[in-house]
Amino acid sequence: MTLKSQETATVLELNDTTANPAPLGLLGFGMTTVLLNLHNAGMFPLDAMILSMGIFYGGLGQIIVGIMEWRKNNTFGATAFTSYGLFWLTLVGLIILPNTGFIQAPDTSAMTAYLAMWGLFTAVLFIGTLKMNRALQVVFGSLTVLFFLLAAGDATGSHVIKIIAGYEGIFCGLSAIYAGLAQVINEVYGRTVAPLGLAG
C-alpha cells in the first residue's frame, strides 16, 4: 500500500489599498494649464509663477502620479501623466535654457513641430478615453484641439489664433480640474456628487 501526498497550492491575492492618484495628476495638469493659458489669452506676462507651476506641480507632480499609476498597473494613466509631466518640464526648458546663452532658442518651425507632435500624441490618447468616462473625453479632446491651435498659431504667427488657443486652454484646464476634484468629492461622500459621465 502506497501513500500519496497531495500538495495544495495557496494563491495569495494582494489587496491594493493605495489611494487613487489620478485626481492629483489631473489637478497638477489642469491648474498649470489654466495659468499658462491665462497668459496666452493676454491677461498677464509669462513669469516665474507659471514656470514654477510648470516645474513642480505640472511637471514633477504628474511624473510622481505617473509612477503611482504604473504601480497600480494602469498603463494609460502611467503613460499620460508621466508624459505630460515631462511635457511641462521640456516646455520650461525651452523657455529658460536659451537664456543661458549656451543653447539656441527654437524658431517657429521647431515650436510648430513640437506642439504638433504633442497634439498627435494626445489625439491617440483621446481615442483611448472613448472607453472611459465623459469627463476624461472632454479633457483629452479639448487638449488635442489646444495643441493644434498652438501649433497653428506658431506656424502662421497669428496673434488671434494664439488668443483663441488661450481661451480654449482655459476651458481644457478647468475641465481637468473638475475631473480631478469630482473624483475626490465623490470618494469622500461615497456617492456621485459631481458626475463624470458614463463610460463609453
Secondary structure, 3 states (H helix, E strand, C coil): CCCCCCCCCCCCCCCCCCCCCHHHHHHHHHHHHHHHHHHHCCCCCCCHHHHHHHHHHHHHHHHHHHHHHHHCCCHHHHHHHHHHHHHHHHHHHHHHHHHHCCCCCCCHHHHHHHHHHHHHHHHHHHHHHCCCCHHHHHHHHHHHHHHHHHHHHHHHCCHHHHHHHHHHHHHHHHHHHHHHHHHHHHHHHCCCCCCCCCCC
